[in-house]
Amino acid sequence: MNRTNIDFSKFSKHLFWDTDRATLSADKNRGYIIKQVLEYGSDCDWKFLKDIYSLDEIKETVMGMRSLDKKALSFIACITHTDIREFRCYSTIRLNQAPWIY
């Protein structure tokens, strides 16, 4: 797929509610787009994301993320057949937990 003419309106409206979709770039905003779809996207959003990026590109991007929802992390680890401990955000999740919940 040509990454210069991507129609971001195909994604669910709630994914990029705080961003002007016209300014999104598939190359410059790759991490933001992938994170939003993994954490808040639907099945249709995931399918469209895979049309834009390969599974290897998604995995490579997620490997470097400092934070990601636990369910999204488990999903991407299962889909890519990767040990969850290899992801950077797995180790930072355990380090950043609050000592108690109010």
N, CA, C and O atoms as a GROMACS GRO file, in nm:
protein
  408
    1MET      N    1   0.084  -0.118   0.000
    1MET     CA    2   0.000   0.000   0.000
    1MET      C    3   0.088   0.125   0.000
    1MET      O    4   0.190   0.130   0.069
    2ASN      N    5   0.049   0.222  -0.077
    2ASN     CA    6   0.120   0.349  -0.081
    2ASN      C    7   0.095   0.426   0.048
    2ASN      O    8  -0.019   0.460   0.078
    3ARG      N    9   0.199   0.452   0.124
    3ARG     CA   10   0.182   0.515   0.255
    3ARG      C   11   0.165   0.666   0.249
    3ARG      O   12   0.144   0.729   0.353
    4THR      N   13   0.173   0.726   0.134
    4THR     CA   14   0.158   0.870   0.125
    4THR      C   15   0.012   0.913   0.112
    4THR      O   16  -0.022   1.026   0.148
    5ASN      N   17  -0.073   0.826   0.062
    5ASN     CA   18  -0.213   0.862   0.040
    5ASN      C   19  -0.307   0.773   0.121
    5ASN      O   20  -0.402   0.717   0.066
    6ILE      N   21  -0.283   0.761   0.248
    6ILE     CA   22  -0.366   0.676   0.334
    6ILE      C   23  -0.486   0.757   0.382
    6ILE      O   24  -0.473   0.871   0.426
    7ASP      N   25  -0.601   0.696   0.374
    7ASP     CA   26  -0.725   0.758   0.420
    7ASP      C   27  -0.748   0.718   0.566
    7ASP      O   28  -0.803   0.612   0.593
    8PHE      N   29  -0.706   0.804   0.658
    8PHE     CA   30  -0.718   0.773   0.800
    8PHE      C   31  -0.863   0.778   0.849
    8PHE      O   32  -0.890   0.740   0.963
    9SER      N   33  -0.954   0.823   0.766
    9SER     CA   34  -1.095   0.822   0.806
    9SER      C   35  -1.152   0.680   0.809
    9SER      O   36  -1.262   0.659   0.860
   10LYS      N   37  -1.078   0.584   0.754
   10LYS     CA   38  -1.122   0.444   0.759
   10LYS      C   39  -1.110   0.385   0.900
   10LYS      O   40  -1.175   0.287   0.934
   11PHE      N   41  -1.025   0.446   0.982
   11PHE     CA   42  -1.014   0.404   1.121
   11PHE      C   43  -1.134   0.456   1.200
   11PHE      O   44  -1.199   0.552   1.158
   12SER      N   45  -1.164   0.392   1.312
   12SER     CA   46  -1.273   0.438   1.399
   12SER      C   47  -1.246   0.582   1.444
   12SER      O   48  -1.131   0.621   1.466
   13LYS      N   49  -1.352   0.658   1.459
   13LYS     CA   50  -1.339   0.800   1.494
   13LYS      C   51  -1.275   0.822   1.630
   13LYS      O   52  -1.201   0.919   1.649
   14HIS      N   53  -1.301   0.733   1.724
   14HIS     CA   54  -1.250   0.753   1.860
   14HIS      C   55  -1.099   0.732   1.872
   14HIS      O   56  -1.040   0.774   1.971
   15LEU      N   57  -1.036   0.669   1.775
   15LEU     CA   58  -0.892   0.642   1.785
   15LEU      C   59  -0.808   0.769   1.782
   15LEU      O   60  -0.710   0.780   1.856
   16PHE      N   61  -0.845   0.862   1.698
   16PHE     CA   62  -0.765   0.984   1.680
   16PHE      C   63  -0.849   1.108   1.712
   16PHE      O   64  -0.845   1.206   1.638
   17TRP      N   65  -0.924   1.102   1.819
   17TRP     CA   66  -1.012   1.212   1.857
   17TRP      C   67  -0.934   1.339   1.892
   17TRP      O   68  -0.986   1.450   1.876
   18ASP      N   69  -0.810   1.325   1.938
   18ASP     CA   70  -0.731   1.440   1.981
   18ASP      C   71  -0.633   1.488   1.874
   18ASP      O   72  -0.549   1.574   1.902
   19THR      N   73  -0.642   1.433   1.754
   19THR     CA   74  -0.546   1.462   1.648
   19THR      C   75  -0.619   1.499   1.520
   19THR      O   76  -0.724   1.443   1.489
   20ASP      N   77  -0.563   1.593   1.447
   20ASP     CA   78  -0.617   1.626   1.315
   20ASP      C   79  -0.571   1.516   1.219
   20ASP      O   80  -0.452   1.501   1.194
   21ARG      N   81  -0.664   1.441   1.168
   21ARG     CA   82  -0.631   1.327   1.081
   21ARG      C   83  -0.556   1.370   0.955
   21ARG      O   84  -0.481   1.291   0.897
   22ALA      N   85  -0.577   1.493   0.912
   22ALA     CA   86  -0.512   1.542   0.791
   22ALA      C   87  -0.361   1.559   0.811
   22ALA      O   88  -0.285   1.558   0.714
   23THR      N   89  -0.318   1.573   0.936
   23THR     CA   90  -0.175   1.591   0.964
   23THR      C   91  -0.103   1.461   0.996
   23THR      O   92   0.019   1.460   1.010
   24LEU      N   93  -0.177   1.351   1.007
   24LEU     CA   94  -0.114   1.223   1.037
   24LEU      C   95  -0.030   1.174   0.919
   24LEU      O   96  -0.069   1.188   0.803
   25SER      N   97   0.083   1.117   0.952
   25SER     CA   98   0.171   1.058   0.852
   25SER      C   99   0.198   0.914   0.892
   25SER      O  100   0.234   0.887   1.007
   26ALA      N  101   0.182   0.823   0.800
   26ALA     CA  102   0.201   0.680   0.830
   26ALA      C  103   0.345   0.651   0.870
   26ALA      O  104   0.370   0.558   0.948
   27ASP      N  105   0.440   0.728   0.820
   27ASP     CA  106   0.580   0.705   0.854
   27ASP      C  107   0.620   0.778   0.982
   27ASP      O  108   0.683   0.719   1.070
   28LYS      N  109   0.585   0.904   0.994
   28LYS     CA  110   0.627   0.985   1.110
   28LYS      C  111   0.552   0.947   1.237
   28LYS      O  112   0.609   0.953   1.345
   29ASN      N  113   0.427   0.910   1.226
   29ASN     CA  114   0.342   0.880   1.341
   29ASN      C  115   0.314   0.732   1.358
   29ASN      O  116   0.211   0.694   1.413
   30ARG      N  117   0.404   0.649   1.311
   30ARG     CA  118   0.383   0.504   1.312
   30ARG      C  119   0.357   0.451   1.453
   30ARG      O  120   0.262   0.375   1.473
   31GLY      N  121   0.437   0.490   1.549
   31GLY     CA  122   0.420   0.441   1.686
   31GLY      C  123   0.287   0.481   1.746
   31GLY      O  124   0.220   0.400   1.810
   32TYR      N  125   0.248   0.606   1.725
   32TYR     CA  126   0.120   0.656   1.777
   32TYR      C  127   0.003   0.582   1.715
   32TYR      O  128  -0.090   0.542   1.785
   33ILE      N  129   0.006   0.563   1.585
   33ILE     CA  130  -0.103   0.496   1.515
   33ILE      C  131  -0.116   0.351   1.561
   33ILE      O  132  -0.226   0.304   1.589
   34ILE      N  133  -0.005   0.281   1.568
   34ILE     CA  134  -0.007   0.140   1.610
   34ILE      C  135  -0.055   0.127   1.754
   34ILE      O  136  -0.135   0.038   1.785
   35LYS      N  137  -0.008   0.213   1.842
   35LYS     CA  138  -0.049   0.206   1.982
   35LYS      C  139  -0.198   0.232   1.998
   35LYS      O  140  -0.265   0.162   2.074
   36GLN      N  141  -0.250   0.331   1.929
   36GLN     CA  142  -0.393   0.362   1.939
   36GLN      C  143  -0.478   0.246   1.891
   36GLN      O  144  -0.579   0.212   1.953
   37VAL      N  145  -0.439   0.185   1.781
   37VAL     CA  146  -0.517   0.073   1.728
   37VAL      C  147  -0.508  -0.048   1.820
   37VAL      O  148  -0.609  -0.114   1.845
   38LEU      N  149  -0.390  -0.078   1.872
   38LEU     CA  150  -0.377  -0.194   1.961
   38LEU      C  151  -0.455  -0.176   2.091
   38LEU      O  152  -0.515  -0.271   2.141
   39GLU      N  153  -0.454  -0.056   2.146
   39GLU     CA  154  -0.518  -0.034   2.275
   39GLU      C  155  -0.668  -0.006   2.264
   39GLU      O  156  -0.744  -0.047   2.351
   40TYR      N  157  -0.712   0.062   2.159
   40TYR     CA  158  -0.850   0.108   2.153
   40TYR      C  159  -0.924   0.068   2.025
   40TYR      O  160  -1.042   0.097   2.011
   41GLY      N  161  -0.857   0.003   1.933
   41GLY     CA  162  -0.918  -0.027   1.804
   41GLY      C  163  -1.005  -0.150   1.802
   41GLY      O  164  -1.000  -0.234   1.892
   42SER      N  165  -1.084  -0.158   1.698
   42SER     CA  166  -1.170  -0.275   1.676
   42SER      C  167  -1.101  -0.371   1.579
   42SER      O  168  -0.988  -0.348   1.535
   43ASP      N  169  -1.170  -0.479   1.548
   43ASP     CA  170  -1.117  -0.577   1.454
   43ASP      C  171  -1.095  -0.514   1.316
   43ASP      O  172  -0.996  -0.542   1.249
   44CYS      N  173  -1.186  -0.430   1.274
   44CYS     CA  174  -1.173  -0.362   1.144
   44CYS      C  175  -1.052  -0.269   1.143
   44CYS      O  176  -0.982  -0.258   1.043
   45ASP      N  177  -1.028  -0.201   1.257
   45ASP     CA  178  -0.911  -0.114   1.267
   45ASP      C  179  -0.782  -0.195   1.256
   45ASP      O  180  -0.687  -0.153   1.192
   46TRP      N  181  -0.781  -0.311   1.320
   46TRP     CA  182  -0.663  -0.398   1.316
   46TRP      C  183  -0.636  -0.444   1.172
   46TRP      O  184  -0.521  -0.446   1.128
   47LYS      N  185  -0.740  -0.482   1.101
   47LYS     CA  186  -0.724  -0.526   0.962
   47LYS      C  187  -0.671  -0.415   0.873
   47LYS      O  188  -0.586  -0.438   0.788
   48PHE      N  189  -0.721  -0.293   0.894
   48PHE     CA  190  -0.673  -0.180   0.814
   48PHE      C  191  -0.528  -0.147   0.851
   48PHE      O  192  -0.449  -0.109   0.765
   49LEU      N  193  -0.493  -0.161   0.978
   49LEU     CA  194  -0.355  -0.137   1.022
   49LEU      C  195  -0.261  -0.235   0.953
   49LEU      O  196  -0.152  -0.196   0.910
   50LYS      N  197  -0.302  -0.362   0.942
   50LYS     CA  198  -0.219  -0.461   0.875
   50LYS      C  199  -0.208  -0.437   0.725
   50LYS      O  200  -0.114  -0.484   0.661
   51ASP      N  201  -0.303  -0.364   0.668
   51ASP     CA  202  -0.291  -0.324   0.527
   51ASP      C  203  -0.184  -0.217   0.510
   51ASP      O  204  -0.119  -0.209   0.405
   52ILE      N  205  -0.165  -0.136   0.613
   52ILE     CA  206  -0.067  -0.027   0.606
   52ILE      C  207   0.073  -0.077   0.641
   52ILE      O  208   0.170  -0.049   0.570
   53TYR      N  209   0.083  -0.152   0.750
   53TYR     CA  210   0.213  -0.200   0.800
   53TYR      C  211   0.215  -0.353   0.798
   53TYR      O  212   0.112  -0.418   0.816
   54SER      N  213   0.333  -0.409   0.778
   54SER     CA  214   0.347  -0.554   0.787
   54SER      C  215   0.350  -0.593   0.935
   54SER      O  216   0.371  -0.508   1.022
   55LEU      N  217   0.328  -0.719   0.962
   55LEU     CA  218   0.330  -0.767   1.099
   55LEU      C  219   0.468  -0.749   1.161
   55LEU      O  220   0.480  -0.721   1.280
   56ASP      N  221   0.573  -0.763   1.081
   56ASP     CA  222   0.709  -0.741   1.130
   56ASP      C  223   0.732  -0.595   1.168
   56ASP      O  224   0.799  -0.567   1.267
   57GLU      N  225   0.677  -0.502   1.090
   57GLU     CA  226   0.691  -0.360   1.122
   57GLU      C  227   0.615  -0.326   1.251
   57GLU      O  228   0.663  -0.248   1.333
   58ILE      N  229   0.498  -0.384   1.267
   58ILE     CA  230   0.420  -0.361   1.389
   58ILE      C  231   0.496  -0.416   1.509
   58ILE      O  232   0.507  -0.348   1.611
   59LYS      N  233   0.548  -0.537   1.497
   59LYS     CA  234   0.623  -0.599   1.607
   59LYS      C  235   0.746  -0.515   1.641
   59LYS      O  236   0.773  -0.490   1.759
   60GLU      N  237   0.820  -0.472   1.541
   60GLU     CA  238   0.941  -0.392   1.564
   60GLU      C  239   0.908  -0.262   1.637
   60GLU      O  240   0.981  -0.220   1.726
   61THR      N  241   0.798  -0.200   1.599
   61THR     CA  242   0.757  -0.075   1.664
   61THR      C  243   0.717  -0.099   1.809
   61THR      O  244   0.757  -0.023   1.897
   62VAL      N  245   0.640  -0.203   1.833
   62VAL     CA  246   0.595  -0.233   1.969
   62VAL      C  247   0.712  -0.275   2.058
   62VAL      O  248   0.711  -0.248   2.178
   63MET      N  249   0.811  -0.340   2.001
   63MET     CA  250   0.928  -0.384   2.080
   63MET      C  251   0.996  -0.265   2.148
   63MET      O  252   1.053  -0.280   2.256
   64GLY      N  253   0.992  -0.148   2.086
   64GLY     CA  254   1.059  -0.031   2.141
   64GLY      C  255   0.972   0.059   2.226
   64GLY      O  256   1.021   0.157   2.282
   65MET      N  257   0.843   0.029   2.239
   65MET     CA  258   0.752   0.114   2.317
   65MET      C  259   0.778   0.101   2.466
   65MET      O  260   0.805  -0.008   2.516
   66ARG      N  261   0.770   0.213   2.535
   66ARG     CA  262   0.790   0.212   2.680
   66ARG      C  263   0.665   0.169   2.757
   66ARG      O  264   0.675   0.116   2.868
   67SER      N  265   0.549   0.192   2.698
   67SER     CA  266   0.426   0.153   2.768
   67SER      C  267   0.324   0.103   2.666
   67SER      O  268   0.317   0.150   2.553
   68LEU      N  269   0.246   0.006   2.710
   68LEU     CA  270   0.139  -0.050   2.629
   68LEU      C  271   0.046  -0.125   2.724
   68LEU      O  272   0.091  -0.188   2.820
   69ASP      N  273  -0.082  -0.118   2.697
   69ASP     CA  274  -0.181  -0.188   2.777
   69ASP      C  275  -0.148  -0.338   2.784
   69ASP      O  276  -0.099  -0.395   2.687
   70LYS      N  277  -0.174  -0.399   2.899
   70LYS     CA  278  -0.138  -0.540   2.918
   70LYS      C  279  -0.208  -0.633   2.817
   70LYS      O  280  -0.146  -0.727   2.767
   71LYS      N  281  -0.334  -0.606   2.788
   71LYS     CA  282  -0.406  -0.690   2.692
   71LYS      C  283  -0.349  -0.673   2.552
   71LYS      O  284  -0.335  -0.770   2.478
   72ALA      N  285  -0.317  -0.550   2.515
   72ALA     CA  286  -0.260  -0.524   2.383
   72ALA      C  287  -0.123  -0.590   2.372
   72ALA      O  288  -0.089  -0.646   2.267
   73LEU      N  289  -0.045  -0.585   2.478
   73LEU     CA  290   0.086  -0.649   2.479
   73LEU      C  291   0.074  -0.800   2.464
   73LEU      O  292   0.148  -0.862   2.388
   74SER      N  293  -0.019  -0.860   2.536
   74SER     CA  294  -0.041  -1.004   2.525
   74SER      C  295  -0.087  -1.043   2.385
   74SER      O  296  -0.046  -1.145   2.331
   75PHE      N  297  -0.173  -0.960   2.327
   75PHE     CA  298  -0.223  -0.986   2.192
   75PHE      C  299  -0.110  -0.985   2.090
   75PHE      O  300  -0.097  -1.078   2.011
   76ILE      N  301  -0.028  -0.881   2.092
   76ILE     CA  302   0.078  -0.869   1.991
   76ILE      C  303   0.185  -0.977   2.013
   76ILE      O  304   0.243  -1.025   1.916
   77ALA      N  305   0.210  -1.015   2.138
   77ALA     CA  306   0.306  -1.122   2.164
   77ALA      C  307   0.254  -1.255   2.109
   77ALA      O  308   0.331  -1.334   2.054
   78CYS      N  309   0.125  -1.279   2.125
   78CYS     CA  310   0.064  -1.404   2.075
   78CYS      C  311   0.062  -1.406   1.922
   78CYS      O  312   0.096  -1.507   1.861
   79ILE      N  313   0.023  -1.296   1.862
   79ILE     CA  314   0.012  -1.289   1.716
   79ILE      C  315   0.148  -1.306   1.649
   79ILE      O  316   0.159  -1.369   1.544
   80THR      N  317   0.254  -1.249   1.710
   80THR     CA  318   0.387  -1.254   1.649
   80THR      C  319   0.470  -1.372   1.697
   80THR      O  320   0.584  -1.389   1.654
   81HIS      N  321   0.414  -1.454   1.786
   81HIS     CA  322   0.485  -1.570   1.842
   81HIS      C  323   0.617  -1.527   1.906
   81HIS      O  324   0.722  -1.587   1.883
   82THR      N  325   0.608  -1.422   1.988
   82THR     CA  326   0.726  -1.367   2.055
   82THR      C  327   0.706  -1.377   2.205
   82THR      O  328   0.595  -1.356   2.255
   83ASP      N  329   0.811  -1.410   2.276
   83ASP     CA  330   0.804  -1.414   2.422
   83ASP      C  331   0.775  -1.274   2.474
   83ASP      O  332   0.840  -1.178   2.434
   84ILE      N  333   0.677  -1.263   2.561
   84ILE     CA  334   0.633  -1.134   2.612
   84ILE      C  335   0.745  -1.059   2.685
   84ILE      O  336   0.744  -0.936   2.692
   85ARG      N  337   0.840  -1.133   2.739
   85ARG     CA  338   0.951  -1.069   2.812
   85ARG      C  339   1.049  -0.998   2.722
   85ARG      O  340   1.134  -0.923   2.770
   86GLU      N  341   1.040  -1.019   2.591
   86GLU     CA  342   1.129  -0.952   2.497
   86GLU      C  343   1.086  -0.808   2.468
   86GLU      O  344   1.164  -0.730   2.415
   87PHE      N  345   0.963  -0.774   2.500
   87PHE     CA  346   0.913  -0.640   2.474
   87PHE      C  347   0.959  -0.544   2.584
   87PHE      O  348   0.954  -0.576   2.703
   88ARG      N  349   1.003  -0.428   2.543
   88ARG     CA  350   1.052  -0.327   2.637
   88ARG      C  351   0.944  -0.287   2.737
   88ARG      O  352   0.972  -0.269   2.856
   89CYS      N  353   0.821  -0.273   2.690
   89CYS     CA  354   0.714  -0.228   2.779
   89CYS      C  355   0.679  -0.332   2.885
   89CYS      O  356   0.618  -0.296   2.987
   90TYR      N  357   0.714  -0.456   2.866
   90TYR     CA  358   0.688  -0.559   2.968
   90TYR      C  359   0.768  -0.532   3.093
   90TYR      O  360   0.716  -0.544   3.204
   91SER      N  361   0.893  -0.496   3.078
   91SER     CA  362   0.976  -0.471   3.196
   91SER      C  363   0.943  -0.339   3.262
   91SER      O  364   0.954  -0.327   3.384
   92THR      N  365   0.902  -0.239   3.186
   92THR     CA  366   0.868  -0.111   3.247
   92THR      C  367   0.732  -0.114   3.314
   92THR      O  368   0.708  -0.035   3.405
   93ILE      N  369   0.642  -0.204   3.274
   93ILE     CA  370   0.514  -0.218   3.342
   93ILE      C  371   0.536  -0.258   3.487
   93ILE      O  372   0.474  -0.202   3.577
   94ARG      N  373   0.622  -0.353   3.508
   94ARG     CA  374   0.646  -0.401   3.644
   94ARG      C  375   0.718  -0.296   3.728
   94ARG      O  376   0.697  -0.290   3.849
   95LEU      N  377   0.801  -0.215   3.668
   95LEU     CA  378   0.877  -0.115   3.742
   95LEU      C  379   0.794   0.006   3.780
   95LEU      O  380   0.824   0.072   3.879
   96ASN      N  381   0.692   0.038   3.704
   96ASN     CA  382   0.616   0.160   3.724
   96ASN      C  383   0.485   0.141   3.801
   96ASN      O  384   0.405   0.234   3.806
   97GLN      N  385   0.462   0.028   3.860
   97GLN     CA  386   0.337   0.006   3.931
   97GLN      C  387   0.335   0.084   4.062
   97GLN      O  388   0.436   0.093   4.132
   98ALA      N  389   0.220   0.140   4.092
   98ALA     CA  390   0.204   0.215   4.217
   98ALA      C  391   0.204   0.118   4.334
   98ALA      O  392   0.158   0.004   4.320
   99PRO      N  393   0.256   0.161   4.451
   99PRO     CA  394   0.259   0.071   4.566
   99PRO      C  395   0.121   0.038   4.621
   99PRO      O  396   0.104  -0.067   4.684
  100TRP      N  397   0.022   0.123   4.600
  100TRP     CA  398  -0.114   0.096   4.645
  100TRP      C  399  -0.211   0.172   4.556
  100TRP      O  400  -0.174   0.266   4.484
  101ILE      N  401  -0.336   0.129   4.562
  101ILE     CA  402  -0.442   0.193   4.486
  101ILE      C  403  -0.535   0.261   4.584
  101ILE      O  404  -0.576   0.200   4.683
  102TYR      N  405  -0.569   0.386   4.558
  102TYR     CA  406  -0.655   0.460   4.648
  102TYR      C  407  -0.798   0.417   4.637
  102TYR      O  408  -0.884   0.470   4.707
   0.00000   0.00000   0.00000
